[in-house]
């Protein structure tokens, strides 16, 4: 038995988004001659996380996030900036970030030999494709589904249905999604009846109503799950 089709999230599941984000913010603020104080960086991350949660709920668009987040956070500190211009520069820096999560490459190299691997990610297509290519991971996946290209996003059932329709021989009962987000990966899986594996390296407590089929703290633990 086991799982044949494996759907992988990207950020903080395969690629270290936090590291990429921190480096991109540092470079952005330096380029703008802005002091990257801990309070400014923290305010940005809180605002950004809230905006992406609204995106997952379908409340706002991806473009609204990207074009307003920097203007909004700097407004909190009494500074006016061109949010669109800052976003474009930040995006250039972020695309350089392709550091892998520990254990990601050996895991994917192993699973690739017996399983059908796909990427399922919210985010910006150009950025995600570049980061996957530069990390050398893109070659192992039969398809990459970025929300920007589909017209939907995780956790919307329409997003998953879009992906399922484009996976040859897809069988729900033989498929598993692996991701770090309870609100997008695991909730999305729950909504469409898909088995899920929550990647929880920091040992967080699940206080949500989203229930993963499996939970792992290290990517190396996934191999045994998919072969069951």
C-alpha positions as CSV (number, residue, x, y, z in Angstrom):
1,X,0.0,0.0,0.0
2,X,1.6,3.3,1.1
3,X,1.4,6.6,-0.6
4,X,2.2,7.1,-4.3
5,X,1.6,10.8,-4.8
6,X,3.4,13.1,-2.4
7,X,2.5,16.8,-2.3
8,X,5.1,19.0,-0.7
9,X,4.8,22.6,0.6
10,X,7.9,24.7,0.0
11,X,8.5,27.3,2.6
12,X,9.7,26.0,5.9
13,X,9.1,22.5,4.7
14,X,11.7,22.0,2.0
15,X,13.3,25.5,1.9
16,X,14.2,27.6,4.9
17,X,11.9,30.6,4.3
18,X,12.7,32.2,7.6
19,X,16.4,32.4,6.7
20,X,15.6,33.8,3.3
21,X,13.2,36.3,4.7
22,X,15.6,37.6,7.4
23,X,18.5,38.0,4.8
24,X,16.2,39.7,2.3
25,X,14.9,42.2,4.9
26,X,18.4,42.9,6.1
27,X,19.6,43.7,2.6
28,X,16.4,45.7,1.7
29,X,16.8,47.9,4.8
30,X,20.5,48.4,4.1
31,X,19.8,49.4,0.5
32,X,17.2,51.9,1.7
33,X,19.5,53.2,4.4
34,X,16.9,52.3,7.0
35,X,17.9,51.1,10.5
36,X,16.5,47.5,10.8
37,X,15.6,47.7,14.4
38,X,14.2,44.6,16.1
39,X,10.9,46.4,16.6
40,X,10.6,47.2,12.9
41,X,11.4,43.7,11.8
42,X,9.0,42.3,14.3
43,X,6.2,44.6,13.3
44,X,6.7,43.7,9.6
45,X,6.6,39.9,10.4
46,X,3.4,40.3,12.5
47,X,1.7,42.4,9.8
48,X,2.9,40.1,7.0
49,X,1.7,37.0,8.8
50,X,-1.7,38.5,9.3
51,X,-2.0,39.5,5.7
52,X,-1.2,36.0,4.4
53,X,-3.7,34.5,6.8
54,X,-6.3,36.9,5.3
55,X,-5.2,35.7,1.9
56,X,-5.7,32.1,2.9
57,X,-9.2,33.0,4.0
58,X,-9.9,34.7,0.6
59,X,-10.3,38.1,2.2
60,X,-7.6,39.9,0.3
61,X,-5.6,39.3,-2.9
62,X,-2.0,38.4,-3.3
63,X,-1.3,41.7,-5.0
64,X,-2.8,43.6,-2.1
65,X,-0.3,41.9,0.2
66,X,2.7,42.6,-1.9
67,X,1.9,46.2,-2.9
68,X,0.9,47.4,0.5
69,X,2.8,45.5,3.3
70,X,5.9,47.7,3.4
71,X,4.0,51.0,3.1
72,X,1.7,49.9,5.9
73,X,4.4,48.8,8.3
74,X,6.5,51.9,7.8
75,X,3.4,54.0,8.3
76,X,3.2,52.5,11.8
77,X,6.6,54.1,12.4
78,X,5.7,57.4,10.9
79,X,7.6,56.9,7.7
80,X,6.3,57.1,4.2
81,X,7.8,54.8,1.6
82,X,6.9,53.6,-1.9
83,X,5.5,50.1,-1.1
84,X,5.5,48.8,-4.6
85,X,9.1,49.8,-5.2
86,X,10.2,48.4,-1.9
87,X,8.4,45.1,-2.7
88,X,10.1,44.8,-6.0
89,X,13.5,45.2,-4.4
90,X,12.7,42.9,-1.6
91,X,11.5,40.3,-4.1
92,X,14.9,40.4,-5.8
93,X,16.7,39.7,-2.5
94,X,14.2,37.0,-1.5
95,X,14.7,35.1,-4.7
96,X,18.3,34.5,-3.7
97,X,17.3,32.6,-0.6
98,X,17.3,28.8,-1.3
99,X,18.8,27.3,1.9
100,X,17.4,23.8,2.4
101,X,15.7,22.6,5.6
102,X,17.9,19.9,7.3
103,X,17.3,16.5,5.7
104,X,15.3,17.8,2.8
105,X,17.6,16.9,-0.1
106,X,18.4,13.3,1.0
107,X,14.7,12.7,1.7
108,X,13.6,13.9,-1.7
109,X,16.4,12.1,-3.5
110,X,15.2,8.9,-1.9
111,X,11.4,9.4,-2.4
112,X,11.9,10.5,-6.0
113,X,12.9,7.0,-6.9
114,X,9.6,5.3,-6.0
115,X,7.0,8.1,-5.7
116,X,5.4,10.8,-7.7
117,X,6.4,14.2,-6.2
118,X,4.7,17.5,-6.6
119,X,5.0,21.0,-5.2
120,X,2.0,22.8,-3.7
121,X,2.7,26.3,-2.6
122,X,1.1,29.6,-2.0
123,X,3.3,32.6,-3.0
124,X,4.8,34.2,-6.0
125,X,5.5,32.0,-9.0
126,X,8.7,33.7,-10.2
127,X,10.2,33.6,-6.7
128,X,9.3,30.0,-5.9
129,X,10.5,28.7,-9.3
130,X,13.8,30.5,-8.9
131,X,14.4,29.3,-5.4
132,X,13.5,25.7,-6.2
133,X,15.8,25.8,-9.3
134,X,18.7,27.4,-7.4
135,X,18.4,24.8,-4.6
136,X,18.6,22.0,-7.2
137,X,15.3,20.6,-6.0
138,X,13.1,21.4,-9.0
139,X,14.4,18.4,-11.0
140,X,12.8,15.9,-8.6
141,X,9.2,17.1,-9.0
142,X,6.8,16.1,-11.7
143,X,4.8,19.3,-11.3
144,X,4.9,22.6,-9.4
145,X,1.6,24.2,-8.5
146,X,1.9,27.8,-7.3
147,X,-1.2,29.5,-6.1
148,X,-0.5,32.5,-8.4
149,X,-0.8,30.3,-11.4
150,X,-3.9,28.4,-10.4
151,X,-6.2,31.3,-9.4
152,X,-6.8,29.7,-6.0
153,X,-4.7,29.2,-2.9
154,X,-4.3,26.7,-0.1
155,X,-6.5,25.9,1.8
156,X,-9.3,26.4,-0.8
157,X,-10.7,23.1,-2.0
158,X,-10.6,24.6,-5.5
159,X,-6.9,24.9,-5.3
160,X,-6.5,21.2,-4.4
161,X,-9.0,20.2,-7.1
162,X,-7.0,22.1,-9.7
163,X,-3.9,20.2,-8.7
164,X,-5.7,16.8,-8.6
165,X,-7.0,17.3,-12.1
166,X,-3.5,17.8,-13.4
167,X,-1.8,14.8,-11.8
168,X,-1.9,11.7,-14.0
169,X,-3.6,8.8,-12.4
170,X,-4.3,10.7,-9.2
171,X,-5.9,8.7,-6.4
172,X,-6.9,10.5,-3.2
173,X,-6.4,7.5,-1.0
174,X,-2.8,7.0,-2.2
175,X,-1.9,10.7,-1.8
176,X,-0.4,12.7,1.1
177,X,0.4,16.3,1.6
178,X,3.4,17.4,3.7
179,X,3.6,20.9,5.1
180,X,4.4,23.0,8.1
181,X,1.2,25.1,8.1
182,X,-1.9,24.0,10.0
183,X,-4.0,26.8,8.5
184,X,-3.2,26.1,4.8
185,X,-1.7,22.6,4.3
186,X,-3.5,20.7,7.0
187,X,-6.8,22.6,6.8
188,X,-6.8,22.2,3.0
189,X,-6.2,18.5,3.3
190,X,-9.1,18.2,5.9
191,X,-11.4,20.1,3.5
192,X,-10.9,17.7,0.6
193,X,-10.4,14.4,2.5
194,X,-6.7,14.2,1.8
195,X,-4.3,12.6,4.3
196,X,-1.7,15.0,5.7
197,X,1.6,15.1,7.5
198,X,2.3,18.1,9.7
199,X,6.0,19.0,9.7
200,X,6.5,20.5,13.2
201,X,10.2,20.8,13.9
202,X,9.8,23.2,16.8
203,X,7.3,20.9,18.7
204,X,4.5,23.4,18.6
205,X,1.1,22.5,20.2
206,X,-1.7,22.2,17.8
207,X,-4.4,24.5,19.2
208,X,-6.4,24.6,16.0
209,X,-9.3,22.5,14.7
210,X,-7.1,21.3,11.9
211,X,-6.2,17.6,12.3
212,X,-3.1,16.1,10.6
213,X,-3.1,12.4,9.8
214,X,0.6,12.3,10.9
215,X,3.0,14.6,12.7
216,X,6.8,14.6,12.4
217,X,9.5,16.7,13.9
218,X,12.2,15.7,11.5
219,X,11.9,15.2,7.7
220,X,13.8,11.8,8.0
221,X,10.7,10.4,9.7
222,X,8.6,10.8,6.6
223,X,10.1,7.9,4.7
224,X,8.6,5.3,7.1
225,X,5.2,6.9,6.9
226,X,4.9,6.9,3.1
227,X,5.8,3.3,2.8
228,X,3.2,2.1,5.3
